[in-house]
Amino acid sequence: MSAARPEIAELTVTKLGARGDGIALYREKPIYLPYSAPGDRVRARIGAAREAGRAGTVLEVLSPGARRAPACPHFGSCGGCALQHLSEDAYTAFKLDILRTALAHRGFASVELEPLRALPPGNRRRARLALRRQKNGEIRIGFHARDSHEIVDMRVCPVLHPRLVALVAPLRKFATDFLHPRESAAATATLLDSGIDLLLDLPRQPDLSLLEGLAAFAHAQDLARLSWRVGEKEAPSPAAERRPARATLGGVAVDVPPEGFLQASTEAERLLVELVLAGVEGAKRIVDLHAGLGTFSFALAARAKVLAVDGSRSAMVALSAAAARAGLAQGIATETRDLDARPLLADELRPFDAAVFDPPRAGAAAQAAALAASAVARVVAVSCNPATFARDARLLVDGGYRLTRVVPIDQFIWSPHLELVAYFER
């Protein structure tokens, strides 16, 4: 019995979806076409059901729409980027539409957005890379192909900082020491002020020989720290710490725990801090919610008393120790607290005249509801997810705040993600 012939159609892309895929209509249903652009006329293979329509694959661009040449030769196979092929106007419009759509869904269709703050490529200071040793012994290292476990072997990357890219080739060579054929691992590399902090997720416990090899690799590559673990839920174990793994936040040197959270680039961090400080100008007591390692806390402490709160004990220990070293122990208090399970309530928020919150992608619904019931005069929200931000903004506005400023920031270049800062006032 012969296989069914693939369904091929000529389609015109009319818009982009939330993941950055082009959308075309076929038999009155949407077809989702990765790596296509608005205005493209394409020949495409129609695939399986997806969302309200079907997935598609572009076989040929018959007539290009709002396109430009991608910056990376891996684009289209590597799943790390989705939007390198868009013209500048189409790219900016897509980023802003993500936020407009999310806000409109929560009743903020009339809110005016500031222009998109663009950040340059080549500055991403953190990457989690997949590694696999093929059956023939070849090592692949890089990001996965889209919707696949296949690894696109990285040779260049215009998104990452050049120092992270330079680590890829020696790590590919070294991986033969800890991967057997058909085994996988992962490497999380973070560029700190003191050098690269590397965490390896290994397939098995290292023996003495490999531990010595890890230390030698850290020395050869001048890493600040190299840690390892087996299983992502395990605490990392240090193999070599050649220098304190430190980042400067608000002028203060902070010891960064393995996997400690930092903004994607120092350029993005500077912009976010600038906007946060402007939003709390004049405040004397500020609560920094989801404070992490103190991205905002230390800058805020230069002008106000600060309470930094976060659910990560290691982050709070690092922040407190850094404050003590810098002579800021009287200006910054810390509290380890799961703000999803136990948000600061109205009575606890009474001493503060401003609040800052920068939650993970899931947002801060519980804390936003508590802020809405409080008397805090000003709130600055930092978010990496427009959808959960809009939900939290609705809670604040329904509680009596006004949304006065929204600044979109392209921190995650060439991806469908967007950072933003917003101001709320009573």
C-alpha positions as CSV (number, residue, x, y, z in Angstrom):
1,M,0.0,0.0,0.0
2,S,1.6,3.3,-1.1
3,A,2.0,6.2,1.4
4,A,-0.3,9.1,1.2
5,R,1.0,11.9,-1.0
6,P,2.0,15.0,1.0
7,E,-0.4,17.9,0.8
8,I,1.3,20.9,-0.9
9,A,-0.2,24.4,-1.3
10,E,0.7,27.9,-2.4
11,L,0.0,30.2,0.5
12,T,0.3,33.9,1.4
13,V,1.4,34.8,4.9
14,T,-0.8,37.6,6.3
15,K,0.5,38.0,9.9
16,L,2.7,36.5,12.6
17,G,1.5,34.3,15.5
18,A,2.6,34.5,19.2
19,R,5.6,32.1,18.5
20,G,6.8,34.2,15.6
21,D,5.4,31.8,13.0
22,G,3.8,33.2,9.9
23,I,0.1,32.5,9.5
24,A,-1.6,31.8,6.2
25,L,-5.2,30.6,5.5
26,Y,-5.8,27.3,3.7
27,R,-9.3,26.0,3.4
28,E,-10.4,28.7,5.8
29,K,-8.1,27.4,8.6
30,P,-4.8,28.9,9.8
31,I,-1.6,27.3,8.7
32,Y,1.4,28.0,11.0
33,L,4.7,28.4,9.0
34,P,7.9,28.8,11.0
35,Y,10.6,31.2,9.6
36,S,8.1,32.9,7.2
37,A,7.4,36.6,7.1
38,P,4.3,38.8,6.5
39,G,3.7,39.1,2.8
40,D,5.6,36.0,1.8
41,R,4.1,33.9,-1.0
42,V,5.3,30.4,-0.3
43,R,5.0,26.8,-1.4
44,A,4.4,24.8,1.7
45,R,3.7,21.3,2.9
46,I,0.6,21.0,5.1
47,G,1.2,19.0,8.2
48,A,-0.5,17.8,11.4
49,A,-3.2,19.6,13.4
50,R,-1.9,22.4,15.5
51,E,-4.0,24.8,17.7
52,A,-7.0,26.0,15.6
53,G,-5.4,24.9,12.3
54,R,-2.5,22.9,11.0
55,A,1.3,23.1,11.1
56,G,3.1,23.8,7.8
57,T,6.7,23.7,6.4
58,V,7.9,26.2,3.9
59,L,9.4,24.4,0.9
60,E,10.1,27.5,-1.2
61,V,9.6,31.2,-1.0
62,L,8.0,32.2,-4.3
63,S,7.8,35.9,-3.5
64,P,9.4,37.4,-0.4
65,G,7.6,39.7,1.9
66,A,9.0,41.7,4.9
67,R,12.3,39.9,4.9
68,R,16.0,40.5,5.4
69,A,19.1,38.2,5.3
70,P,19.5,36.3,8.6
71,A,22.5,37.2,10.7
72,C,23.4,33.5,11.5
73,P,24.2,30.6,9.1
74,H,22.4,28.3,11.6
75,F,19.2,30.2,11.4
76,G,16.3,28.0,10.1
77,S,17.8,24.8,11.6
78,C,18.7,26.0,15.1
79,G,15.8,26.6,17.4
80,G,17.5,29.3,19.4
81,C,16.1,32.2,17.2
82,A,12.8,32.6,15.4
83,L,12.9,36.1,13.9
84,Q,16.2,36.8,12.3
85,H,14.7,36.8,8.9
86,L,12.2,39.7,9.5
87,S,12.7,43.2,8.2
88,E,13.4,45.8,10.8
89,D,9.9,47.3,10.6
90,A,8.2,43.9,10.7
91,Y,10.4,42.8,13.6
92,T,9.6,45.9,15.7
93,A,5.9,45.6,14.9
94,F,5.8,42.0,16.0
95,K,7.5,42.7,19.3
96,L,5.1,45.6,20.1
97,D,2.1,43.6,18.9
98,I,3.0,40.9,21.5
99,L,2.5,43.5,24.2
100,R,-0.5,45.2,22.7
101,T,-2.3,41.9,22.3
102,A,-1.6,40.9,25.9
103,L,-2.7,44.3,27.3
104,A,-5.9,44.4,25.1
105,H,-6.9,40.9,26.4
106,R,-7.0,42.4,29.9
107,G,-8.8,45.6,29.0
108,F,-5.8,47.9,28.4
109,A,-6.2,48.4,24.6
110,S,-5.9,52.2,24.9
111,V,-2.6,52.2,26.9
112,E,0.1,54.0,25.0
113,L,3.4,52.1,24.6
114,E,6.8,53.8,24.5
115,P,9.0,53.0,21.5
116,L,10.8,49.6,21.7
117,R,14.2,49.9,23.4
118,A,16.5,47.8,21.2
119,L,19.6,46.1,22.6
120,P,22.5,45.0,20.4
121,P,23.3,41.3,19.5
122,G,26.4,39.6,20.8
123,N,25.9,40.5,24.4
124,R,23.9,37.5,25.9
125,R,25.9,36.5,28.9
126,R,24.2,33.2,29.7
127,A,23.5,30.1,27.7
128,R,22.4,26.5,28.4
129,L,23.8,24.3,25.7
130,A,22.9,20.7,24.9
131,L,25.7,18.1,24.3
132,R,25.4,14.7,22.7
133,R,27.9,12.1,21.6
134,Q,26.7,10.4,18.4
135,K,26.9,6.7,17.8
136,N,30.0,7.4,15.6
137,G,31.7,9.3,18.4
138,E,31.1,12.8,17.0
139,I,30.2,15.4,19.7
140,R,27.4,17.9,19.0
141,I,27.0,21.0,21.1
142,G,24.6,23.8,20.7
143,F,20.8,24.5,20.9
144,H,18.1,22.1,19.8
145,A,16.4,22.3,16.5
146,R,12.9,23.6,16.8
147,D,10.5,21.1,18.3
148,S,13.2,18.5,18.3
149,H,15.7,16.7,20.4
150,E,18.2,17.1,17.5
151,I,21.2,19.3,18.4
152,V,22.4,21.8,15.8
153,D,26.1,21.8,16.2
154,M,27.1,25.4,17.0
155,R,30.0,27.0,15.1
156,V,28.9,30.6,15.5
157,C,26.3,32.5,17.4
158,P,25.6,36.2,16.9
159,V,23.4,36.4,20.0
160,L,25.9,35.2,22.6
161,H,28.8,37.2,24.0
162,P,32.0,36.2,22.0
163,R,33.6,34.8,25.1
164,L,30.8,32.2,25.5
165,V,31.0,31.3,21.8
166,A,34.8,30.8,22.2
167,L,34.2,28.2,24.9
168,V,32.1,26.0,22.5
169,A,35.0,24.5,20.6
170,P,37.1,23.4,23.6
171,L,34.0,22.1,25.3
172,R,33.2,20.0,22.3
173,K,36.7,18.5,22.4
174,F,36.6,18.0,26.2
175,A,33.2,16.3,26.1
176,T,34.8,13.1,24.8
177,D,36.1,12.7,28.3
178,F,32.7,12.4,30.0
179,L,30.3,11.2,27.2
180,H,30.0,7.7,25.9
181,P,28.4,7.2,22.5
182,R,24.6,8.0,22.6
183,E,24.9,9.9,25.9
184,S,23.8,13.4,26.5
185,A,24.8,16.2,28.9
186,A,24.2,20.0,29.2
187,A,26.4,23.0,29.9
188,T,25.2,26.2,31.5
189,A,27.8,29.0,30.9
190,T,27.4,32.4,32.5
191,L,29.8,35.3,31.9
192,L,30.5,37.1,35.2
193,D,32.8,39.9,36.0
194,S,35.4,37.4,37.2
195,G,35.1,35.1,34.2
196,I,32.9,32.3,33.0
197,D,31.0,30.2,35.5
198,L,30.3,26.8,34.0
199,L,27.9,24.2,35.3
200,L,27.9,20.7,33.7
201,D,24.9,18.3,34.0
202,L,26.7,15.0,33.6
203,P,25.2,11.6,32.7
204,R,26.9,9.9,35.7
205,Q,29.0,10.5,38.8
206,P,32.5,11.6,37.8
207,D,35.4,9.4,39.0
208,L,38.7,10.8,40.3
209,S,40.2,10.9,36.8
210,L,37.3,13.0,35.4
211,L,37.3,15.3,38.5
212,E,41.0,16.0,37.7
213,G,40.1,16.5,34.1
214,L,37.4,19.0,35.1
215,A,39.8,21.0,37.2
216,A,42.4,20.9,34.3
217,F,39.7,22.1,31.8
218,A,38.8,25.0,34.2
219,H,42.5,26.0,34.3
220,A,43.1,25.7,30.6
221,Q,40.0,27.8,29.8
222,D,40.6,30.3,32.6
223,L,37.1,29.7,34.1
224,A,36.2,31.4,37.3
225,R,34.3,28.3,38.5
226,L,33.4,24.9,37.1
227,S,30.6,22.9,38.9
228,W,28.9,19.6,38.1
229,R,25.9,17.6,39.0
230,V,23.9,14.5,38.0
231,G,20.3,15.4,37.7
232,E,18.9,18.9,37.5
233,K,17.4,18.7,41.0
234,E,20.7,18.0,42.6
235,A,22.8,20.7,44.2
236,P,25.9,21.5,42.1
237,S,29.3,20.3,43.3
238,P,32.4,22.4,42.7
239,A,35.2,20.9,40.6
240,A,37.3,24.1,40.5
241,E,36.8,27.6,41.9
242,R,39.8,29.6,40.7
243,R,38.3,33.0,41.5
244,P,35.2,34.1,43.3
245,A,32.3,33.9,40.9
246,R,31.1,37.5,41.1
247,A,29.0,40.0,39.3
248,T,28.7,43.7,40.1
249,L,25.1,44.8,40.8
250,G,24.5,48.4,41.6
251,G,28.2,48.9,42.2
252,V,28.4,46.1,44.7
253,A,30.3,42.8,44.1
254,V,27.9,39.8,44.7
255,D,29.0,36.2,44.9
256,V,26.8,34.4,42.4
257,P,25.6,30.9,43.4
258,P,25.6,28.3,40.6
259,E,22.5,29.0,38.5
260,G,22.0,32.3,40.2
261,F,19.7,34.6,38.1
262,L,21.1,37.5,36.2
263,Q,19.5,39.6,33.5
264,A,20.4,38.4,30.0
265,S,23.0,41.1,29.4
266,T,24.8,43.8,31.3
267,E,23.3,46.3,28.8
268,A,19.8,45.2,29.6
269,E,20.5,45.3,33.3
270,R,21.7,48.9,33.1
271,L,18.6,50.0,31.2
272,L,16.3,48.2,33.6
273,V,18.0,49.7,36.6
274,E,17.8,53.1,35.1
275,L,14.0,52.7,34.5
276,V,13.3,51.3,37.9
277,L,15.2,54.1,39.7
278,A,13.2,56.7,37.7
279,G,10.0,55.0,38.7
280,V,10.6,55.3,42.5
281,E,12.3,58.7,42.5
282,G,11.9,60.3,45.9
283,A,10.8,57.1,47.8
284,K,12.4,56.6,51.2
285,R,11.4,53.1,51.9
286,I,11.2,50.5,49.1
287,V,10.4,46.8,49.0
288,D,12.1,44.9,46.3
289,L,10.0,41.8,45.6
290,H,11.5,38.8,43.7
291,A,14.8,40.6,44.4
292,G,17.1,37.8,43.3
293,L,20.7,38.6,43.8
294,G,20.0,42.3,44.1
295,T,19.8,43.6,40.5
296,F,17.7,46.5,41.8
297,S,18.3,46.3,45.5
298,F,21.8,47.8,45.6
299,A,21.0,50.6,43.2
300,L,17.8,51.4,45.2
301,A,19.8,51.3,48.5
302,A,21.9,54.3,47.3
303,R,18.8,56.5,47.9
304,A,16.4,54.6,50.2
305,K,16.0,51.9,52.8
306,V,15.3,48.6,51.1
307,L,13.7,45.3,52.0
308,A,14.8,42.6,49.5
309,V,12.5,39.6,49.4
310,D,12.9,36.4,47.3
311,G,12.1,32.7,47.6
312,S,15.7,31.6,46.9
313,R,17.6,31.2,50.1
314,S,21.0,31.1,48.3
315,A,20.2,34.4,46.6
316,M,19.2,36.0,49.8
317,V,22.4,34.8,51.5
318,A,24.5,36.1,48.7
319,L,22.7,39.5,48.7
320,S,23.0,39.8,52.5
321,A,26.7,38.9,52.5
322,A,27.4,41.4,49.6
323,A,25.6,44.2,51.5
324,A,27.6,43.5,54.6
325,R,30.9,43.6,52.7
326,A,29.9,46.9,51.1
327,G,28.8,48.5,54.4
328,L,25.2,48.5,53.4
329,A,23.8,46.1,56.1
330,Q,21.9,49.0,57.7
331,G,20.4,50.0,54.3
332,I,19.3,46.6,53.0
333,A,17.3,44.0,54.9
334,T,16.5,40.6,53.4
335,E,13.8,38.0,53.8
336,T,13.6,34.6,52.3
337,R,9.9,34.0,51.4
338,D,7.9,32.3,48.7
339,L,5.9,35.2,47.4
340,D,3.5,33.0,45.5
341,A,2.5,31.0,48.6
342,R,3.0,33.9,51.1
343,P,2.9,37.3,49.5
344,L,3.6,40.4,51.6
345,L,0.1,41.5,52.8
346,A,-1.2,45.0,53.2
347,D,-0.2,45.4,56.8
348,E,3.3,44.3,56.0
349,L,3.5,46.7,53.1
350,R,2.4,49.6,55.2
351,P,5.9,51.0,55.9
352,F,6.8,51.3,52.2
353,D,6.1,54.2,49.8
354,A,7.2,52.2,46.8
355,A,7.4,48.6,45.6
356,V,9.4,46.9,42.8
357,F,8.6,43.4,41.6
358,D,10.4,41.4,38.9
359,P,8.9,37.9,39.0
360,P,9.7,34.8,36.8
361,R,7.6,34.2,33.7
362,A,4.7,32.9,35.7
363,G,4.2,36.4,37.0
364,A,3.2,37.6,40.5
365,A,-0.6,37.2,40.8
366,A,-0.7,36.6,44.5
367,Q,1.7,39.5,45.3
368,A,-0.1,41.8,42.8
369,A,-3.4,41.1,44.6
370,A,-1.8,42.0,47.9
371,L,-0.3,45.2,46.5
372,A,-3.7,46.1,45.2
373,A,-5.1,45.9,48.7
374,S,-2.2,48.0,50.1
375,A,-1.6,51.7,50.5
376,V,1.8,51.7,48.7
377,A,1.9,54.8,46.5
378,R,4.0,53.6,43.6
379,V,4.7,50.2,42.0
380,V,7.3,49.5,39.3
381,A,6.8,46.2,37.6
382,V,9.5,44.4,35.6
383,S,8.4,41.5,33.5
384,C,9.6,39.0,30.9
385,N,6.1,37.8,30.0
386,P,3.6,40.3,28.6
387,A,0.7,37.9,29.2
388,T,1.3,37.4,32.9
389,F,2.2,41.1,33.3
390,A,-1.2,42.1,31.8
391,R,-3.0,39.8,34.2
392,D,-1.1,41.3,37.2
393,A,-1.6,44.8,35.9
394,R,-5.4,44.2,35.8
395,L,-5.2,43.2,39.5
396,L,-3.4,46.4,40.4
397,V,-5.6,48.7,38.4
398,D,-8.8,47.1,39.8
399,G,-7.3,47.8,43.2
400,G,-7.0,51.5,42.5
401,Y,-3.7,52.0,40.7
402,R,-3.3,53.9,37.4
403,L,-1.0,52.4,34.8
404,T,1.1,55.4,33.8
405,R,4.0,54.1,31.7
406,V,4.9,51.0,29.8
407,V,8.4,50.6,28.3
408,P,9.0,47.5,26.0
409,I,12.6,46.3,25.9
410,D,14.0,43.9,23.3
411,Q,16.3,42.0,25.8
412,F,15.7,38.6,24.1
413,I,16.8,39.5,20.6
414,W,15.4,37.5,17.6
415,S,13.1,35.5,19.9
416,P,9.3,35.9,20.4
417,H,9.9,37.0,24.0
418,L,9.8,40.6,25.3
419,E,10.9,42.4,28.5
420,L,9.1,45.4,29.9
421,V,9.0,47.9,32.7
422,A,5.8,49.6,33.8
423,Y,4.8,52.2,36.4
424,F,1.7,52.3,38.5
425,E,0.6,55.1,40.8
426,R,-2.3,55.6,43.3
